[in-house]
Amino acid sequence: MAEPRLLPSDPLDFVKRCVRSGSLLWTHHVNMRFGVRRVTRDMILGAVDTFEIIEHYPDDKYLPSYLVRGEHPDGVFHVLFATDVAGDNVRVVTAYLPDVAKWDAEFRQRR
């Protein structure tokens, strides 16, 4: 029988706490795409105070995940964080600059 999925009681607080404390892992996927997607580690780490969850994926393949909107001086970006409650960390799965054709003007809702 599979173990029950552990969801953070307050996902946004969990993500912010893990990022601030350095309890985060950078997946191979995000590392390979940093150059082409124009989102950097420093952007993600520096925007933690602006994070807001815009989509929830509690049944994501490996761990419950959350699409987070962040702001930096040059604009808005999205980061997908997988939450490992048992391991007390988050994993940065992917990060990108949202496409205006696919998102509303504030990049909070898909078109």
N, C-alpha and C positions, 0 to 999 in steps of 0.2 A: 504494500500500500504506500502511495506517495505521501511525503510529509506535507502538512498544510502550509500554504504560502503565508509568510509573515508580511503583513502590511504595516507601514509606519502609522502610528495613531495620528500624527500631524505630518503629512508628507512634505510640505513646504519647509517646516521647521527642521525636519530630519535632513533634507537636502542642504539647507543653508548651514546647519551645524557641521555636517560632514565636510562641506567645502571649506568652511572657515578653519576647521581643525586639521585639514590636510588628509582626512580619511576618505580619499577618493582614488580611484584607479582609472587610468586612461586606456581605453580599449585599443586594440590594434586598428580597428576600423577608424576611429576618430584620429588617431595619430597619422594614418595614411592620408587623411583628407584635410588636415589643417592647411596645407599649402594651397589647395585648389578652392577651398570653401571660404577662405578669407576670415575665418574666425580663429583666434589664437587662445592659448591657455591663459595668457594674461587678461584677455578680455573676459573670459569666463570667471576667473578668480576675482577680478576687480569689480564685477557687476553683481556680486551676491546680494547686496542690499536691494537690488531692483528685481530680483527673481519673482516670478509669479507662475503658478502652474496653469497651463491652458488646456492640457489634455491628460487624461488618466488612462493607463493601460495595466490594470491590476492582473490581467491574465497573460501578460507578455511572455514570450517563450521561456526565458530563463529566470527572470526576476520581475517583480512588479516595477513598472516604469512610468515616468512622468515627463511630458514635454513641457519644458520651462522656457518662458520668455524672459530675456534679459536685455538690458539697455547699456550702451556704452556711448561715449561722446560722438561717435560716427553713425549711430543708429541702433537698430534692434537686431538681435540674433535669437535663435532657438537652440536649445540643448536638450537631448534626451538623456535623462539620468535613470539608471536602473538602481533600485534600492535593495541593499543587502542588510536587512534588519539584524539577522543573526550575527553577521560579521561586522556590524556597525560601520558600514561604509557605503558609498555610492560609486557607481561606475559611469563614466562619461562614455556613452555609446556612440553618439554622433552630435555634431554641431554644424549649424549652417546659417546663412543669411536668408530669411524667408523671401519668397518670390511674391511680388505685389499682385501678380495674376492669380495666385492661389490662396491669398490671405486677404482679410479685410485691411482697411487703412492703418489700423493699430497693430496688425499682425497677431491678433488674439483669436480669431475664428477663421476657419477655412471657408473659402467661397463655395 
